[in-house]
């Protein structure tokens, strides 16, 4: 039986090791029909890295309260290295965890409501439009969908939804409010809100889109995942994600429609009219550049503002994280939304309080300026945290940001760039992006296309540069000079 792919797909950063460190409270059941378990880390399943164990805490829709945020800061300081990493799926990773901390970590996460189901810990991969319901754009508030879908995942103890615990830690749901942001992330199951209280349900990147009522959307998404599991089981091979299914076992519109009809959910084929991505395949993949939340105050209806911040390279100190939680509780509505672009949105401010919060966050080293050179620059863990890395990619990314030209008005948004320490390219973005791959002698710079799939090694079209030349080479590839 074929083994799972060795390359890491875009999504949460995964440490470059196949060894697992099972905590005392790990009750996750292996779902690998070939005998090897899904190696994605979770809150119960810790992975060893060069700098200690790593835990990934799922935040469906990126949503958490101020109390939950403070719990994460406390465990990062008391059990880990005092930092929190934001991932490209809107989750949080804790690094540098000491051996034997699995049980106390799990207990503290449970008490804060961050681990509602041991059996479904790693399958709660849900991204949602971060500004949904906050800025007057979009057709529905997808945070409502995210909470309902997460409840379905965590309480699926009977009927056909019981199979959902068999999803891999890489399977991804995307809930787009119609603005076309998370629909571009290449999820396995995508919901896109449409005008008039509807939604389009798509699976993978093939033409399996169905129009459904908005109130049925979360349950339909869960059933679409069950349909994937059924097709994967029939195929007899290991398939982590929809795109890995053999063609003869692909999820089809007819099969999905039959499953929804059997559950009493009405549907009809989608023609692409009046929704994000109209005219393209009915299940949107990463065909367009996602529209990221702009840093700073974000005006909204009824005189309320949100505050959007970007986090340089997605890594925060516990003090920075606590400041976000404090502002959310003091002036906002006690809610934080972690974005798939390694940022955070705080809702519910008055205009004056939003401006004050943005200034305070900028003073703490976070990005609230839409012209910041940090925007669009990402990196994997690199040295010294990852033993497989060939460079300290975060340091090189920081030097690149420091040399990025910010003067003058840009006609186009520069391509994102991602620094990778090895050919795994853990956590790289989808869509079009600049690949800065460490080679040991410097970097290979390549502009990648729009597939969003795993990147093959040994690309012959890249340009090799030294570490000293990488900033200029990246700027040229991104279109920032």
N, C-alpha and C positions, 0 to 999 in steps of 0.2 A: 504494500500500500504506500503511495507516495507520501513523503514527509511534507509538512507545511513549508511555505516559502521561507527562505533564509533572509531575504531582505525585509526591512521593516517598512510597512506602508506609512503614508503620511498620517499623522494623528498625534497622540500623546508621545512624548519622548520616552523611549524605552532604553534602559541601560544596556550596554553592549556585553551582555553575558546571558548564557542560557541556563545558568544555575539558579535554583530557586531556594529561598530561605523561608520555610514554612513556620509561621508563628504558632504559639501554643493554642491559639483560638481559631486557627484556619480550618474551616469546615467545608471549604469549596470542594465540590465533587468534580473529578476529571471528566471532561466530555469528549476526549479524543478517542475516536474509535480505533486509532492505530496504537494506542497505549501511551503516547506522549501527551502531556497536559499542555494546555494553553499557557504560555509563559508570561503573559501580560501581568504586570504587578497590580496590586490592589491595596486595600487597607488591611486585609487579612493575609494576603500573600506578599511577602516582602522579597525584594531582589537584592542580592549583594552587588555593590559597585565598589570601585577602587577607594571611595571615601566613606564606606559604610553602607548599611542597608538603605533601601529606598522604598517608600510607600506612596502609592497614588490614591488620593481621595477623590472619588467621583462627586461632582456637583452638577446634577442634571439641570440643563438649561443655564448653568453657571450660577445658580441661585443659592444664596445663604444669608442668614441673619447676622447681625452684629455679634450676638453671643456665640454663634458658631465660628465666626471669624476669629474671635478672641481665643476660642479653644484651640484653633489651628496654630495661632501664634504661640500659645503656651506650650503645646506639644513640640513645636519646632525648636523652641529654646531649651526645654527640659529633657527632650529625648533625642533631638537631632542637632544639626549644625547651626540652628538659629535663623535659617532662611527658608523661604517658601518659593517654589518654582511654579509658574503658571504655564500650562501646557496649551497646545494648539487645539485642544478640544474643550477648553474652558474648565479644566480640572486643576487640582493643586497637588504638587509632589513635595514630599518631605525627604530630605537627604541626610546622610551622616548619622543614621539611626544606629544605636548601639545594639549589640547582640543580646537577644533575650527581651527586647522591648515590645514584642508583638502583642502580648496579652494586655499590658497596661495601655498601649496605644489604642487597641481595639475597644477597650472598655471606655476610654475617654471619648472616642468618636461616637460610640453608641449613645452615651449619656447626652451628647450634644445633638443627637438626631442626624448625624452624618453617616451612620451605618445602620439603616433601617432594616436591612435583610442580609444576613450572612450569605445565603445561597445565591443572591443576586448582586453581590458587591461589584463585580467587575463588568457586569452587563449593562450598568446604568449609564451608558454613553449617549448623552443627549445634548446637542447644541441647539440654541435658539437665538433668534434675532435679539441682540442685547438691548437695543433701544425700543423694542416693541412696547407699545402702550405708553411711551414716555415723550415722544417728540411729535406726535400727530401724524406720522407716516405709517404705512402699513394698513392692513385690513382687519387685523385682530390682534389681541394681546397673546402672543405665543407662550408667555410665562405660564398662563393657565393651562395650555396644552402640555407644557413640560411637566408641571406638577401632576397632572392626571395620568400622563404616560408613565411617569416614574412610579406612581401608585400601582398601576397595572403591572409593571415589571416586578415590583417588590412583593405583591400580594397574589401573584399568579400561582395559587396552590392547587387549583382544580381545573378540569376541563382542558381544552387545547392550549390555553395560555401557560399551562404548567411547563411546557417544553421550553419556555423562554430562558430558563436557567442554563440551557445548553448553548446559548449564544457565546461566541468568543469575546474576549476583552477588546477586540479590535472592531467589532460590529458597531456601526454608528447610525443614530437617528438625527435628522436635521429638521428643525421646525422653523420655517421661514414665514414672516408675516406679510410677504408680498413685495418686499423691497429688494429682494434678490441678493442678500448678503450670505447667509449660511447655506442657501441653495447651491452656491458655487463651490462648496467644500467637498463634493464627491461622496456624500453619505450613502449608506446602503439603503436606507428608507428615508424618503424626503416628503414632508408635508409643506405645501405652499398655500397660504391663505389667498382667497380670491374675493373680489367685491361681492357684496350682497350676502355674506355669511356662508360662503362655500370654501372648499379646499380641494387641492389636487394632491393625490397620493401617487408617488412614484417609487419604484424599486430599481436600484442600480442606475445604469446609464442607458438602458434599453427602453423601447417604447411600451411601457406597461402602465402609463398614467391613467388614473381614474378620478373622476370628479365625484366628491362626496359632500355631505353636509358637514359644516364646521363642528357641530356637536358630536359627530361620529369620528372625528379625525384621530384622537389619541388611540381609541380602540382599534380603528382600522390600521394604524401604524403597527400596533402590537401584533395584529393578525398577519400583516405583511411579513413580519419577522418570523412568525410561525410557518408561513408558506415557504420562506427561504430554508428553514430548518428541515422541512419536509422534503424539499427538492435536494438538499444536501445529503440527507439520509438515503434517498433513492439512488443518488449518484454513486455511493459506495466509496467516495474519496473524501479526504479532508478538505473542507472549504471554510476558511475563516470568514470570508466576506462574499457578498453577492457576485462580484466580478470574477471570483475564482470558480464559480460553478461551470461545469462543462456545458456547451451550447445545448446539447440535447436534454439537459436538466435545468435550463434557465427558468427563472420566474417569468411567467407570461401574463399578459393582461387578462386572458380568459381564465387562467387558473386562479389569479388573485380575485377576479370578480366573483368566481364561484365560491371562494372561501368567504368573502364578505357577505354575499347573499345568504350563505348558510348561517351566518351570524345575525341576519336581519338588518344588514347595512345596505341601503340603496346606493347605487353607483351608476355611472355612465362613462363611456370613453371620453377622454379629454382631448379637445381640439387645440388647446393652447391659447384660446381667446381670453384676453383680459387678465393675464397672470404674468408673473415674472418668468422670463425665459420663453415667451410666446414665440412659436415658430420653430423651436428646437425640439429635441427629443422630449417625450412626455415625462421622463424621470431625469431631472437636470443633474448633470455632473459638473465638474469644474470647467465650464466653457467660457465663463466671463470672469473678470476680476471682481472679487467681492468688494462691496462698499463698506469699508471699515468705519466705525464711529470716530468722528474727529475729536481729538483731545480738547478739553476745556468745557465750559458751561454749554449745555445743550437746551435751548428753549423748548418748552412744551406747552400743551393746552392748559387753560385754567390758571395761568400765572405760575406754574410750577416748572422748575428746571431740573435737569439731571447734570451730573458732573462726570465727564469721561476722562480717564487717565490711561496713559500707556506706561508700561513698565519696561525699562531698558533691559533687553535680552530676557525678559520674563522672570527675572530673579529679584526677590524682595527680601529686605530684612524684616524681622519680626516687629521692629519699631514702626516701619513704614506700613506694614499690614495692620497694626493696631491703630495707627492714625486713620486709616480708611474706615475701620470699624467704629472708631470714636465719632468721626464726622457723620457717618451714616446714622448713628444713634442720636447724635446731638441735634443736627439740623435737617436730616433726611427722614426717611420712613423706616429706618433700621433694616435696610436691605442692601446687599451687594450683589452685583452681577459680574461674574468673571467672563470675559469674552474669549472667543477662539483665537483672537489675535494678541493674546498675552497682555490684556488690559483689564480694567475694572470700571464699571459704571455704577454710580451712586444716584438713586432716584430721590425725588421729593423735596427739592430745595426751593426757597424763595430766590428770586434773581440776585439779591444782595448776598445771601448766604452762599449761593453757588459760586459767585466771584471770589468771595473770601476763602471758600474751601479750595478752589483751584489754586489760589496763591499759596495757601498753606501746604498743599500737596507738592507744588513745584519747589517750595523751599526745602522739602524733605527728599528731593531727588527724583521725584516722579515727573512724568511728562504731561503737561497740560497745554502745551503750545503746539498748534497744528503745523507749524513750520519746523519742528524739532528734527535734527538730523538722525535721531534715534528711530524715527518711524520707519517701519519696513525692514529693519535690520534684526535678524535673529541668529541664533547659534545653538548648537547642541551643547552638552555638558563639557566635552573636551577635557584636556588635561587641567588639573591633576585628578579630576573626579572620575574619569573613565580611562581604564588601562588600555583600551584599544585605540584611543585617539592618538593622532600623530602630531597634534599641535594644541597649544592653548588658544582655542578658537575664540573664546570669549574676549581675551585680551586683544586679539587681532581685530575682532568685530568692533571693540571699543575704539581702537585707533582709527578704524575706518569711519566710524560715526564722527569722531573728532575732526576728521579732515573733509567731511562731506560739505559741499558748497550749499549754503542756505540762502544766499542773497538773490534777490530778484524773484519775480513771480514765475512759477513753473506752468507751462501750458498743459503738461500731462503729469499724472502721478507717477513717480519713479517706480520701477519694478521692485518688488521685495527681494532681498538678498538673504541667503541662509548659509552660514558657515558650518561645515561639517568636518569632524575630526577623522572620520573614516568613511568607507563606502556604504555603510549602513544608512547614513544620512538621517539619523533618528530625529523625528519631529519636523521634517522639512515641509514647506507649504505646498498646496496645490496651485492650479492655475499656472500663469507664466511667472517665472522667478529666476533669479541669478543664483547659480549653484557655485559656491566657493568651497571646493573640496581640498582638504589638506592632503598633501602627497608625501610629506616627510622632507621634501626639498623646498617646499613652498606651497602654492595652491594652484589648482586647475579651475579656471573660470569658464563657466558654460551658461548660456541662457537656455533654460528648459522650456518646454512647450506647455500645453494645457491639459495633458492627460491626467496628471495627479496620481498616476500609478507609481509603483516602485521603480526607482531609477536603476538602469542596468550599469554594472561596473565597466571600467575601461573605455569611457566615452572618447572616441578619437577626435571629436570636433572642438574640444576645449582648448583654452589658451593657458599654458603654464607660465606662472610668474613666481618671483620670490616673495617672501613675507613682506619685504620692504616695498614691493611694487603692488601688493594686493589692493591697497586703498584706491590707487588710481585706476587699476584695472576694473575693480568693482564699480567705481563711479562711472566709468565709460560704458560698462554693460548695462547699468541701471538707467542711464540717460540723465544723470545729474550733473554732467559737465559737458 
